[in-house]
Amino acid sequence: MSRSISRKAFGGIAVALWFSVSPAVATELDLAAKIDLLIAAYPETLAGSANGVIQFREGGSLPIDDGKEKDHFAKLATGDIEDSLSQIYPVGACETRPGVNDDPGRIRSDALMMRLYGVSAKEVEASLVSVAWFGQRFRVTKRQGAAAALEKVRDELVARPALKRYLSPSAGTFNWRKVAGASNMSVHSFGAAIDINTKFADYWIWSGGKPGRVPKYKNQFPMEIVTAFERHGFIWGGRWYHYDTMHFEYRPELIAIAKAAGVSACR
């Protein structure tokens, strides 16, 4: 699928402009291939898969597919592992405008996230470490390498002083809570997400959007920030139909799946 991309100066920083529709999948990946990449992304906790379940290093298992037919909003509310991998996230230096309800990564399995990071605020807090972030300090989980990955993002971006105003003040990291207006857990609950400067943010609820009916937004964050996060395993809420452009969350399996499938935001 062809797309036209140009670049223009935005606050002295090059920004990619979008002129086409969401990228197509270049290579079809079956569920088994996606599960292999999921397991490889979290070797600290995931041991393997067999007979339709994910196996954990500390014992126990979790079904990959609960066998229930769900629409998009049911997947958001009660997603299983298969649901969480059903939409492929596009990576790259270009902006994307997803189709209606195309929210790659916004669908998650709470049961899996709790096995990866903790089943309660107290358990998650036991693994939080302090990470310096452009004049602030935040608590981020060390589990699954999330804190180390965020430090790599910071170290890459600190070399670009013009970007600091977009990154700080940050709206924070760890906050045990559900997604606003929803029943599923936010990735902030697990200390594996960060919101950057709200001054430049667009959020579908703030814009007056309704589920499945969201107005378009004009991105204000330089794509250099997005690509730095993606290089280190984070996905960007600006690639969701129900967008949250200040939001980045650690989901290395989705970055790995995108690369394996050849899904590029610029293709």
Sequence and secondary structure as in RCSB ss.txt:
>XXXX:A:sequence
MSRSISRKAFGGIAVALWFSVSPAVATELDLAAKIDLLIAAYPETLAGSANGVIQFREGGSLPIDDGKEKDHFAK
LATGDIEDSLSQIYPVGACETRPGVNDDPGRIRSDALMMRLYGVSAKEVEASLVSVAWFGQRFRVTKRQGAAAAL
EKVRDELVARPALKRYLSPSAGTFNWRKVAGASNMSVHSFGAAIDINTKFADYWIWSGGKPGRVPKYKNQFPMEI
VTAFERHGFIWGGRWYHYDTMHFEYRPELIAIAKAAGVSACR
>XXXX:A:secstr
     EEEEETTEEEEE  S     SS   HHHHHHHHHHH TTTEEEEETTEEEETTS EEES       HHHH
HHH  HHHHTSS   BSSS     TT  TTT   HHHHHHHH SSHHHHHTTEEEEEETTEEEEEE GGGHHHHH
HHHHHHHTT GGGHHHHSS  BS    B TTSSSB GGGGT EEE  GGG  BTTTTT BTTB       S HHH
HHHHHHTTEEEGGGSSS BTTEEEE HHHHHHHHHHT BTT 
